[in-house]
């Protein structure tokens, strides 16, 4: 037991001595190492300080060089600024000198102007004084003296002045007439149209002579129905391969011609087919009227007219004035008016439109009260035609005052077209008017459905309503019509009053 404690004590003592020895050895080694590091650090610090001193010296040297360069630049700039200021000062001195010279010149001019105004005032006053002195000496004012001189000159050369005036007027009129005639001649020569027109008859070609018998029909039934429906007289004579349609009314004549053309094309000719063709002919006639109007505006190069107005214009194809076809006359007037306007420097299109539409009222003047000019104005206003065109067309019969140069041009063109040799026939127009009056009188009787004047007015075919007029009444009606015709109308020779009463019973089997 005692041995173990001693051993332990020896062990502990050995451990303590070893620890002290190790500590001392470690401290010795550390000191030697520390002295080595401090030496190195001191060396590094010494080198760094030396390098810093060198860089500082270099930096100071560079700074001094930069400062010197900057000071040199500032000196150069200051010298330039000084020179610039000196130049500006010289310019200002020069400008001041020039302004002084200008001001002296302005004052001098002002003085001269004042002197001129003063001299002018003095001269005017002197002139007035002289005129007053002259007036006092002469006993006349300036105006009286001028009037007296003019009067004396007129008296001394009165005959010479009158001769000069007459000569100038004569030369002026002759020159104007010559120019006007030249323009008219050029315009008329530039437009030429045939004046041949169907007056009372239209010719319908037929494929063969056998068709004449079919047109007449058994016991004349076909031709009677055709004449009754169309109101024309169908002449079938020895004319080879042709049938003549006669009527003073162009519309009736054209419609009858259309019916015949339809029947000849179909080949079937009987009363029922004639009635059917007559109903269809109205549509075909309207197509032809529309085509005639479109052809007219196309020929003249006029665009923008309402289709309904063009249709009314086409109706003039079947209207006549003193037997001059109204549509052809209107086209001719439009061409002439346009050419005159071009020669004289006015609106060509306005003149053309006014010339084409100047007789538009004649399309319906037989249906509406009023002159064809006033009716035409209403039609054009309804379709929104420009007022310049209306002003140009309304004066061609001098019912309205002339409101534009185009109005004079259209009037002249209308007169040129109407005065062409053969263009109009007054006798025929009077004859047609007599036939129209005859039909109007007959149609005024109660019970008359329709009537047609044929045989050049020597016969009137009258178709009555069988429900209103019986056989005895037809005889009485014929006598009454004959009496009124004798009392109210003027006509050569005799007129045959032919009253026709037809009863037809129609039933449909279903």
C-alpha positions, 0 to 999 in steps of 0.5 A: 500500500505504502509502495503504491503511494510513493510510486504515484508521488514519484510519477507526479513529480516526474510529470511536473518536472517534464512539464516545466522543462517542456515549457522552458524549451518551447519558450526558447524556441518561440523567442528565436522564431519571433526575433526572425519574424520581427526582422523580416517585418522591419525589413519590409517596412524599411523597403516600403518607406523607401518606395513611398518616398520615391513615389511621393517625389515622382507624384510631386514632380508630375503635379508640378508639371501639370500645374505648369501646363495648366498655367500655360493654357490659361495664359493662352486663353486669356490672351485669346480672350483679350484679343477677341475683346479688342476686336469686339470693341473695334466693331462696336466703335465702327458700328457706332460710327456707321449709325451716326452716319445713317442718322445724319443721312436720315436727317438730311433726307427728312429736310429734303422731303420737307423742302419738297413738300413745301415747294409742292404746296407753294406750286399748288397755291401758285397754280390756284392763284393763276387759275383764279386770275385767269377766271377773273380775266375770262369771266369763266370758271374752269369747268365752264371754260372746258364745257364751252371749248367742248361745245365749240369743238362739237359745233365746229365738227358736228357733221364730221363727228356724226359721220364718224359715229355712223361709220363706226356703228355701221362697221361694228354691226357689219363686223358683228354680223360677219362674225356671227354668220361665220360662227353659225355657218361653222356650227351648222356645217359641223352637224348634219342630220337627215330630216326624212321622217315618217309622216302618216305611215309606217311600212312593215315588211312581211316574209311572203305574200301569203301573210297578207291573207292571214293578216286579213283573216276570215271575213276580215276578222283579224284586221278588224280586231287589229285596227280596233285595238291599235287605232290605226288603219292597216293598208294591204295593197299591191305593195310587194312584201309589205303592209302599210300602217297608217295613223297621224299618231306616231305612238299608235302607229309604232305600237301597231307596227310592234304588234304586226312584227310579233304576229309575223314572227310567231306565225299564228294570227287570230283575234286571241293572239292579236289581243295577246300581242297587243298587251305585250306590245306596251312593254316592248314600246316602253323598251324602245322609248327607253332605248331612244332616250339612252341613245340620245344622251349617249350620242351627246355625251351627257351623263348623270340624268335620272333613268325616269327622265331619260324615259320621258325624253325617249317619249319624244321619239314618238312626238312631232312638232309641225311634223318635225320629230321632237327627239331628233329636233332636241338632239340637233338643238343640243349639238348646235347649242354646244358648238355655239357655246364652245365658239363663244366661250360659255359652258358647253355642257349646260348648253347641251343639256338645256338644248336636249331638254328644252322641249321635254314638256311636249312629252306630256303636254297632251295630258297636263294643262299648261304650255310645254315650257312651264311643264318642262320646268316642273319636270326638270325641277322634280328630277333635280336638274341644275338651275343653270340648265333650267334657265337655259331652256325656259326662254326659247319661246320668250315666255321667261326673261333671258337669265344667262348667255346659254339661254340666248344660245339655246334660243338661237339653236332652236331657231336654226333647227326649226328653220332648216329647209324641210324641217317643219311642215305647217300644213301637216301640223294644222291637219293633225291638230284638226284630227286631234280635235275631232277625236277629242270631241267624239270622246266627250260623249257618254258611252264612247270607249275610244275613237279613231280618226282614219281615212285622212279625217274623212271617217271616225270609227267609234267603239261604244260600251255595249252595256251603256249604249244599245243598238237604238242608242248607237244610231242616236249617238251617231246623229248627235256626234254628226250634229256637233261636228258640223256645228263646232269643227271646220273641215273640208268635204264630209266626215263619216261617223261610224259607231260600232257596238260589239257584244262579247260573251266570255266564260271559262270552263274549269 
